[in-house]
Amino acid sequence: MTSDPAIRTTGLTKHYGHVEALIDLNLEVGPGEVFGFLGPNGAGKTTTIRTILDEIRPTAGTASILGMDTGKHSVEIRRHIGYVPGDLAMYPNLTGKDTLTYFANLRGGVDWEYVAELAERLDADLSKKVGDLSSGNRQKVGLIQAFMNRPEVLIMDEPSSGLDPLMQREFQAMMREVSAEGRTVFLSSHTLSEVQRVADRVGIIRSGRLIALETVADLRAKGMRRIEFQFAEPVDASVFESVPGVRDVDVLRRRVMLSYDGKIDVLLTTVAGRYDVIDITTHEADLEEIFLTYYRDEEEAV
Ligand code: ATP
């Protein structure tokens, strides 16, 4: 085992002419981590991945995988990674099995039992020509080729597009297993709920810039919540409104509903110090709402 980060980028920057697709990305993903790389279309996710993999050269900065500089050691690096590109090229006349054989030969062999297990889990039909498969079923072949050599680092560009919800769940289980074995997953996505389910940490990219880097737990803790309190006695709205982060307070005698985006213990201490709390219900914001909050803050800052 190595103590190097699985992936590291330092000042990674890519311009296409006047388009600043990626600006000064500094990122470290540790071994065994599932890292979610989130951003809307055109944010720079594919550019980041392709630059990290040395498919395109950075305008500035460097990237390394398992401590190896990606510009200098791209061949060696390929032996340690699995990659699902956004648009995996396959020969339409080859069956799924032939396609996997082709990829296996490039890498000097594969454990076919494991391939069969992956195919079964994803319900992939490897006997059909890939050109005859739906995009979701073709994607399964792409996933199997990335997982089948049990790579130390898996890099995937929007891999679950086209998979139905059942298969997405299986795929998420597969990613968690990779992480449990100490291997690393770098998952680019705009499916926030998926990232929320599997990732330990999330980077949010917008217009080529990393605007947030958080653990999923912290991101949630920061998120807006809708909270309902039940008290023993009638209460005064001003007590709640005085707490920073509280919004939209509705008081119905002994019942209070409010929105809150601060630390929950701050609110609880203030409220419980004044009134006798009988019950509390909170509805957690999902990443979608948190994501929008980040974008709103960015917009306001510009
Ligand atoms: P998507 O989810 O749509 O794939 P993305 O986050 O992967 O989006 P990128 O494909 O990295 O985004 O694109 C980042 C920016 O760089 C966009 O503005 C895009 O138009 C631009 N871009 C990407 N590739 C090129 C290229 N070869 N030439 C010029 N501009 C490009």
Residues whose N, C-alpha, C, O or C-beta is under 5 A from the ligand:
A	BS01	ATP	Y16 V19 A21 P40 N41 G42 A43 G44 K45 T46 T47 T48
